[in-house]
Amino acid sequence: MIALIQSIKQIDQSIFLFFNGMHNPFWDVVMPLFTQTATWSIFYLTLLYFIIRKYRMKAIAALVLLALSIVIADQFSVFVKETVQRLRPTHDPDIQHLVHNVYRKGGLYGYFSSHATNTFAVAAFTARLFKNTRFQLLIYFWAALVSYTRIYLGVHYPFDVLTGALVGLLIGQLMYRLFLIIENRFLLLKLPKLAETSLSNQETFSLFMVFLIFTATVLLVANQLLHAQLI
């Protein structure tokens, strides 16, 4: 059993070093921006706008459950970190000298990723709320992007991110099921019904354009910052 665990750790380290080693000065500026929660404020506000627009009176319950999803995901991941106590790559004496780290080193322990757990919980919950395939592709791409930044920045192993993503998906799904129970027991007569509400393709396109313009802006700003540093 110990040999198996060691083998998994070695595989995890090898995959980490492969992806963490794929870096350049431009992405060294971009990834710290993408990893920060504040960077995505406009995107979050757009999501909140569509939740309120689509669910009207039920939006309060939706927003409370969405916030609760994030709190549970974040606190559970922190609890597991402190319980398992697996060192982050940036603190692991075996490989820390090989880690490409251009941002914060993070706390001492890293299993599993709070960023991955939080973003995938949001993705899973909103994917069920909006029930649009194109939106699902967008929101899961966003969650994967934010999660990947943790590997690029050297603060999480791939298994940290994968575990966080799976736990986040589970939490998001469970919170949506709780929303269905609340609707059936307390909000049944209030419209719209969860099962019949979704984003249209046009609304999803609007959300995609916000994401695209915002991301392009971040990339342009990063390019300007890099240029200024080079000067």
N, C-alpha and C positions, 0 to 999 in steps of 0.2 A: 504493500500500500504506500509506504514511504517512497519507494522507488518510482511508483506511478506519479505521485505528487511532484517529485523532483523533475520527472520527465515533462510534466505539464508546465511547470515553471520555466524550464529551459526552452520549451517551444514558445511560450508566451514572451520570454525575453528576446528570442530570435526574431519573432514577428515584430515586436516593438522596435528593436534596433533597425530593422529593415525600413519600416515606415518613418520612424523618427529621423533616420539618416537621409531621407528625401526632403531636403530643405534648400532654400536659397534666400538672399536678402529681402526680396519682395515679400515672400510669404512669411518671413520673420516679422514683418510689420503687420501683415493682414491678420494672421492667426490670433495674436493677442487681442485684436479688435473683435474678431468673430467670437471669441470665447467669453467675452464679457456680457453679462445680462443687460446692462444699460445700453449696449450697442443696438440691441433689437427692440428698443422701446417703441419705435414707430410701428414695427411689425406687430408687436403685442397689442398696441392700441387699435390697430386695424382688425385684429381678431376679436377684440372686445366689442368693437362697433358692430360687427356682423352677428355676434352672439345676441347682443341687445336688439338689433334690427329683426332677426329671425324669430327670436323666442319671446320677445315682448315681456309680459308679466312673469314668465318662467325664467327670464334671463337672470333674475336675482339668485334663484336656486342654482342655475347653471354656473354662475360666476363664483358662488360660494363653494360649490363642489370642485370647480377647477382650482381655486385657491387651496382647498383642502387636499387635492391631489398633489400639488406642489409641496405643501408642508409635509405630508406623509412621506412622499418620495425623498425629500431632502433629509428629514430627520431619521428615517429608517436607514438610509445610506450612511449617515454619520454614525449611527449606532453600530452598524456592521463594521465600519472602519475601525472604531475603537475596540471592538470585540475581537476581530480577526487579526488586526495589527500587522497587516502586510505592508512593508515599506514601499513608498513610491519609488519609481526609478531614480528620481533626483536625490533620494536619500539612501538608496541601496548601495552599500560599499562595493558590491561585486561589479556593478556596471555604471555607477554614477559618473565615472570619468569618461564614459562613452556617450553620455546623454547630451543631446542638443537641446539646451534650455535657454529660451530668450525672454522668458517672462518670469513670473513668480515660481518658486520651487514647490509651493503648496505645503500643506500640513505634512506631518511625518508619515501618516498612513494613507493608503490609496484604494483599498478594496472595500467597496466598489465605487465607481464614479458618480458623484452627486449630479454633475452636469448631465450625464447620460440618463440618469434616472429621472431627473426633473423634466428634461426636454421630451423624452419619450412618453412620460406620463401625460404631458400637455398634448403631444401629438395623438396619442391613442384616444384621449377623451374628446378632443375637438374633431378627430376623424369620425367618431361615432355621432357627434352632434350634427355635423354638416353633411355626411353621407354623399360625398361627391368624390369620384375616383381621382379626378385631377387634383382636387384639394388634398386628398390623401397622399398623392405622390409629392406634392409640394411640402406638406408639413413633415412628412417622414424624411424628406431630403434635408430640410432645415435641421431636424433633430440629429440626423447622421452627421451633418456638417459640424454642428457645435460639438458633438461627441468626438469627432475626429480631431478637433483642435487640441484635445487633451493629450492625445498621443503625440501629435506634432510638437507640442510644447514640452513634452518630456515628463509630464506629471502623472500619467496613467499608463498602465499596460493595456494591451488589447482586451484581455479577459476582464479587466476592471470595467471597461467600456461596454463590452458585450453583456456582462452580468447586469450592469446598470440599465442598459436598454431593455433587457427582458423583464426586470423588476418594474421598470417604468411602464412598460406595456401592460403588465398585469394590473398595476395600480390604476391606470387610466381606464382600463376595461371595467374593473370592479366599481369605480366611481360612477361610470355611466350606468351600470346596472343598478346602482343605488339610486340614481336619478330616476330610472324607470319605476322603481318601487315607490319613491316619493310621489311621482306623478300619479300612479295608480291609487295611492291612499289619500293624497291630500290635494292634488292639482288636476284631477281627472277632467273636471268640467271647464278648466281654463284652456284656451287655445293659444298657440297651436299644439298639436299632439307631437310628441317626440318622434314617433315612428313615421310621421308623415312630413317632417320638416327637413329640408336639405338646402344646400347652396346650389343655385343655378350655375350653369357653365359660364354665363356672363359675369356673375358675381365672383366666381372663382378666378376668372381672367383678371378682374379688377384687383383682387388680392395678389395674384401672381405679378401683376405689373408693379404694385407697391413693393413687393419683395425684390423684383428685378432692379427697379430704379434705386432702391435703397442699397442693395448689394453693390451695384455699379458705383454708387457714390462712395461707399466705403473703400472700394478698390482704387478709385481715383484719388481719394484723400491719402490712402496708404502710399500710392505712387508719388504724390507730392511730398509726403513726409520723408520717404526714402531719398528723393531727389535733394531735399533740403539737407539731409544728413550727409549725403555725398559731397555737397558743396562745402 
